[in-house]
Amino acid sequence: MTKRDLIDEVNKRFPHLSRRDSEVIVNSVFDSMVSAMEQGERIEIRGFGSFVVKHRRAREGRNPKSGAVVSVSAKRVPFFKVGKELRLRVDGKGEPHKGS
């Protein structure tokens, strides 16, 4: 599913909204999530999962082509941890969504 598909889904579920309004809604949600993660905040969506920022320490790595040792600096990376309900539904063991 792409961002365009999400916009289409919002537009389908809320036909009174224009396509532009649906696009603004989807973009606003993503912008808010990115902003929160930039600040190191945790995002939890019940029944879906959580997004956290993990800190990776500096380390020595290797260039796969030459085998030379390279220095890899410390960084923060986004990480998604799937929620139990989503995990079970994807596995086919959870209840189907009643809102569709």
CNS distance restraints for C-alpha pairs under 8 A (distance, minus, plus):
assign (resid   1 and name CA) (resid   5 and name CA) 5.84 0.50 0.50
assign (resid   1 and name CA) (resid   6 and name CA) 7.18 0.50 0.50
assign (resid   2 and name CA) (resid   6 and name CA) 6.45 0.50 0.50
assign (resid   3 and name CA) (resid   7 and name CA) 6.29 0.50 0.50
assign (resid   3 and name CA) (resid  26 and name CA) 7.87 0.50 0.50
assign (resid   4 and name CA) (resid   8 and name CA) 6.18 0.50 0.50
assign (resid   5 and name CA) (resid   9 and name CA) 6.13 0.50 0.50
assign (resid   6 and name CA) (resid  10 and name CA) 6.27 0.50 0.50
assign (resid   6 and name CA) (resid  26 and name CA) 7.31 0.50 0.50
assign (resid   7 and name CA) (resid  11 and name CA) 6.15 0.50 0.50
assign (resid   7 and name CA) (resid  19 and name CA) 7.44 0.50 0.50
assign (resid   7 and name CA) (resid  22 and name CA) 5.60 0.50 0.50
assign (resid   7 and name CA) (resid  23 and name CA) 5.47 0.50 0.50
assign (resid   7 and name CA) (resid  26 and name CA) 6.34 0.50 0.50
assign (resid   8 and name CA) (resid  12 and name CA) 6.04 0.50 0.50
assign (resid   8 and name CA) (resid  19 and name CA) 7.60 0.50 0.50
assign (resid   8 and name CA) (resid  22 and name CA) 7.71 0.50 0.50
assign (resid   9 and name CA) (resid  13 and name CA) 6.16 0.50 0.50
assign (resid  10 and name CA) (resid  14 and name CA) 5.98 0.50 0.50
assign (resid  10 and name CA) (resid  22 and name CA) 5.93 0.50 0.50
assign (resid  11 and name CA) (resid  15 and name CA) 5.52 0.50 0.50
assign (resid  11 and name CA) (resid  17 and name CA) 6.41 0.50 0.50
assign (resid  11 and name CA) (resid  18 and name CA) 7.03 0.50 0.50
assign (resid  11 and name CA) (resid  19 and name CA) 6.01 0.50 0.50
assign (resid  11 and name CA) (resid  22 and name CA) 5.72 0.50 0.50
assign (resid  17 and name CA) (resid  21 and name CA) 5.92 0.50 0.50
assign (resid  17 and name CA) (resid  22 and name CA) 6.48 0.50 0.50
assign (resid  18 and name CA) (resid  22 and name CA) 6.36 0.50 0.50
assign (resid  19 and name CA) (resid  23 and name CA) 6.20 0.50 0.50
assign (resid  20 and name CA) (resid  24 and name CA) 6.22 0.50 0.50
assign (resid  21 and name CA) (resid  25 and name CA) 6.24 0.50 0.50
assign (resid  22 and name CA) (resid  26 and name CA) 6.31 0.50 0.50
assign (resid  23 and name CA) (resid  27 and name CA) 6.06 0.50 0.50
assign (resid  24 and name CA) (resid  28 and name CA) 5.91 0.50 0.50
assign (resid  25 and name CA) (resid  29 and name CA) 6.31 0.50 0.50
assign (resid  26 and name CA) (resid  30 and name CA) 6.40 0.50 0.50
assign (resid  27 and name CA) (resid  31 and name CA) 5.95 0.50 0.50
assign (resid  28 and name CA) (resid  32 and name CA) 6.03 0.50 0.50
assign (resid  29 and name CA) (resid  33 and name CA) 6.28 0.50 0.50
assign (resid  30 and name CA) (resid  34 and name CA) 6.15 0.50 0.50
assign (resid  31 and name CA) (resid  35 and name CA) 6.04 0.50 0.50
assign (resid  32 and name CA) (resid  36 and name CA) 6.15 0.50 0.50
assign (resid  33 and name CA) (resid  37 and name CA) 6.23 0.50 0.50
assign (resid  33 and name CA) (resid  43 and name CA) 7.23 0.50 0.50
assign (resid  34 and name CA) (resid  38 and name CA) 6.07 0.50 0.50
assign (resid  35 and name CA) (resid  39 and name CA) 6.52 0.50 0.50
assign (resid  36 and name CA) (resid  40 and name CA) 6.52 0.50 0.50
assign (resid  36 and name CA) (resid  41 and name CA) 5.25 0.50 0.50
assign (resid  36 and name CA) (resid  42 and name CA) 7.37 0.50 0.50
assign (resid  36 and name CA) (resid  43 and name CA) 7.52 0.50 0.50
assign (resid  37 and name CA) (resid  41 and name CA) 5.15 0.50 0.50
assign (resid  37 and name CA) (resid  42 and name CA) 6.71 0.50 0.50
assign (resid  37 and name CA) (resid  43 and name CA) 7.63 0.50 0.50
assign (resid  37 and name CA) (resid  51 and name CA) 7.93 0.50 0.50
assign (resid  37 and name CA) (resid  52 and name CA) 7.09 0.50 0.50
assign (resid  37 and name CA) (resid  53 and name CA) 6.48 0.50 0.50
assign (resid  37 and name CA) (resid  78 and name CA) 7.53 0.50 0.50
assign (resid  40 and name CA) (resid  52 and name CA) 7.51 0.50 0.50
assign (resid  40 and name CA) (resid  53 and name CA) 5.88 0.50 0.50
assign (resid  41 and name CA) (resid  52 and name CA) 6.93 0.50 0.50
assign (resid  41 and name CA) (resid  53 and name CA) 7.34 0.50 0.50
assign (resid  42 and name CA) (resid  50 and name CA) 7.09 0.50 0.50
assign (resid  42 and name CA) (resid  51 and name CA) 5.83 0.50 0.50
assign (resid  42 and name CA) (resid  52 and name CA) 4.78 0.50 0.50
assign (resid  42 and name CA) (resid  53 and name CA) 7.11 0.50 0.50
assign (resid  43 and name CA) (resid  50 and name CA) 5.41 0.50 0.50
assign (resid  43 and name CA) (resid  51 and name CA) 5.03 0.50 0.50
assign (resid  43 and name CA) (resid  52 and name CA) 6.55 0.50 0.50
assign (resid  44 and name CA) (resid  49 and name CA) 6.10 0.50 0.50
assign (resid  44 and name CA) (resid  50 and name CA) 4.24 0.50 0.50
assign (resid  44 and name CA) (resid  51 and name CA) 6.48 0.50 0.50
assign (resid  45 and name CA) (resid  49 and name CA) 5.47 0.50 0.50
assign (resid  45 and name CA) (resid  50 and name CA) 5.96 0.50 0.50
assign (resid  46 and name CA) (resid  83 and name CA) 7.34 0.50 0.50
assign (resid  47 and name CA) (resid  83 and name CA) 5.69 0.50 0.50
assign (resid  47 and name CA) (resid  84 and name CA) 6.83 0.50 0.50
assign (resid  47 and name CA) (resid  85 and name CA) 5.09 0.50 0.50
assign (resid  47 and name CA) (resid  86 and name CA) 6.09 0.50 0.50
assign (resid  48 and name CA) (resid  82 and name CA) 6.30 0.50 0.50
assign (resid  48 and name CA) (resid  83 and name CA) 4.97 0.50 0.50
assign (resid  48 and name CA) (resid  84 and name CA) 7.64 0.50 0.50
assign (resid  48 and name CA) (resid  85 and name CA) 6.69 0.50 0.50
assign (resid  48 and name CA) (resid  86 and name CA) 5.32 0.50 0.50
assign (resid  49 and name CA) (resid  80 and name CA) 7.05 0.50 0.50
assign (resid  49 and name CA) (resid  81 and name CA) 5.58 0.50 0.50
assign (resid  49 and name CA) (resid  82 and name CA) 4.26 0.50 0.50
assign (resid  49 and name CA) (resid  83 and name CA) 3.97 0.50 0.50
assign (resid  49 and name CA) (resid  84 and name CA) 7.72 0.50 0.50
assign (resid  49 and name CA) (resid  86 and name CA) 7.48 0.50 0.50
assign (resid  50 and name CA) (resid  80 and name CA) 5.76 0.50 0.50
assign (resid  50 and name CA) (resid  81 and name CA) 5.30 0.50 0.50
assign (resid  50 and name CA) (resid  82 and name CA) 6.53 0.50 0.50
assign (resid  50 and name CA) (resid  83 and name CA) 7.09 0.50 0.50
assign (resid  51 and name CA) (resid  78 and name CA) 6.86 0.50 0.50
assign (resid  51 and name CA) (resid  79 and name CA) 5.64 0.50 0.50
assign (resid  51 and name CA) (resid  80 and name CA) 4.53 0.50 0.50
assign (resid  51 and name CA) (resid  81 and name CA) 6.38 0.50 0.50
assign (resid  52 and name CA) (resid  78 and name CA) 5.91 0.50 0.50
assign (resid  52 and name CA) (resid  79 and name CA) 5.31 0.50 0.50
assign (resid  52 and name CA) (resid  80 and name CA) 6.47 0.50 0.50
assign (resid  52 and name CA) (resid  81 and name CA) 7.95 0.50 0.50
assign (resid  53 and name CA) (resid  76 and name CA) 6.24 0.50 0.50
assign (resid  53 and name CA) (resid  77 and name CA) 5.57 0.50 0.50
assign (resid  53 and name CA) (resid  78 and name CA) 4.63 0.50 0.50
assign (resid  53 and name CA) (resid  79 and name CA) 5.95 0.50 0.50
assign (resid  54 and name CA) (resid  76 and name CA) 5.59 0.50 0.50
assign (resid  54 and name CA) (resid  77 and name CA) 5.37 0.50 0.50
assign (resid  54 and name CA) (resid  78 and name CA) 6.26 0.50 0.50
assign (resid  54 and name CA) (resid  79 and name CA) 6.56 0.50 0.50
assign (resid  55 and name CA) (resid  74 and name CA) 7.44 0.50 0.50
assign (resid  55 and name CA) (resid  75 and name CA) 5.97 0.50 0.50
assign (resid  55 and name CA) (resid  76 and name CA) 4.52 0.50 0.50
assign (resid  55 and name CA) (resid  77 and name CA) 6.45 0.50 0.50
assign (resid  56 and name CA) (resid  74 and name CA) 5.52 0.50 0.50
assign (resid  56 and name CA) (resid  75 and name CA) 5.29 0.50 0.50
assign (resid  56 and name CA) (resid  76 and name CA) 5.99 0.50 0.50
assign (resid  56 and name CA) (resid  77 and name CA) 7.31 0.50 0.50
assign (resid  57 and name CA) (resid  73 and name CA) 7.21 0.50 0.50
assign (resid  57 and name CA) (resid  74 and name CA) 4.49 0.50 0.50
assign (resid  57 and name CA) (resid  75 and name CA) 6.70 0.50 0.50
assign (resid  58 and name CA) (resid  71 and name CA) 7.59 0.50 0.50
assign (resid  58 and name CA) (resid  72 and name CA) 5.64 0.50 0.50
assign (resid  58 and name CA) (resid  73 and name CA) 4.48 0.50 0.50
assign (resid  58 and name CA) (resid  74 and name CA) 4.03 0.50 0.50
assign (resid  58 and name CA) (resid  75 and name CA) 7.51 0.50 0.50
assign (resid  59 and name CA) (resid  71 and name CA) 6.22 0.50 0.50
assign (resid  59 and name CA) (resid  72 and name CA) 5.29 0.50 0.50
assign (resid  59 and name CA) (resid  73 and name CA) 6.62 0.50 0.50
assign (resid  59 and name CA) (resid  74 and name CA) 7.44 0.50 0.50
assign (resid  60 and name CA) (resid  69 and name CA) 6.58 0.50 0.50
assign (resid  60 and name CA) (resid  70 and name CA) 5.82 0.50 0.50
assign (resid  60 and name CA) (resid  71 and name CA) 4.79 0.50 0.50
assign (resid  60 and name CA) (resid  72 and name CA) 5.80 0.50 0.50
assign (resid  61 and name CA) (resid  69 and name CA) 5.70 0.50 0.50
assign (resid  61 and name CA) (resid  70 and name CA) 5.16 0.50 0.50
assign (resid  61 and name CA) (resid  71 and name CA) 6.05 0.50 0.50
assign (resid  61 and name CA) (resid  72 and name CA) 6.22 0.50 0.50
assign (resid  62 and name CA) (resid  67 and name CA) 5.50 0.50 0.50
assign (resid  62 and name CA) (resid  68 and name CA) 5.49 0.50 0.50
assign (resid  62 and name CA) (resid  69 and name CA) 4.53 0.50 0.50
assign (resid  62 and name CA) (resid  70 and name CA) 5.54 0.50 0.50
assign (resid  63 and name CA) (resid  67 and name CA) 4.92 0.50 0.50
assign (resid  63 and name CA) (resid  68 and name CA) 5.29 0.50 0.50
assign (resid  63 and name CA) (resid  69 and name CA) 6.42 0.50 0.50
assign (resid  63 and name CA) (resid  70 and name CA) 6.62 0.50 0.50
assign (resid  64 and name CA) (resid  68 and name CA) 7.86 0.50 0.50
assign (resid  82 and name CA) (resid  86 and name CA) 6.71 0.50 0.50
assign (resid  82 and name CA) (resid  87 and name CA) 6.42 0.50 0.50
assign (resid  83 and name CA) (resid  87 and name CA) 6.14 0.50 0.50
assign (resid  84 and name CA) (resid  88 and name CA) 6.14 0.50 0.50
assign (resid  85 and name CA) (resid  89 and name CA) 6.19 0.50 0.50
assign (resid  85 and name CA) (resid  94 and name CA) 6.75 0.50 0.50
assign (resid  86 and name CA) (resid  90 and name CA) 6.05 0.50 0.50
assign (resid  86 and name CA) (resid  94 and name CA) 7.91 0.50 0.50
assign (resid  87 and name CA) (resid  91 and name CA) 6.22 0.50 0.50
assign (resid  88 and name CA) (resid  92 and name CA) 6.25 0.50 0.50
assign (resid  88 and name CA) (resid  93 and name CA) 5.12 0.50 0.50
assign (resid  88 and name CA) (resid  94 and name CA) 4.82 0.50 0.50
assign (resid  89 and name CA) (resid  93 and name CA) 5.59 0.50 0.50
assign (resid  89 and name CA) (resid  94 and name CA) 4.22 0.50 0.50
assign (resid  89 and name CA) (resid  95 and name CA) 6.65 0.50 0.50
assign (resid  89 and name CA) (resid  96 and name CA) 7.23 0.50 0.50
assign (resid  90 and name CA) (resid  94 and name CA) 7.73 0.50 0.50
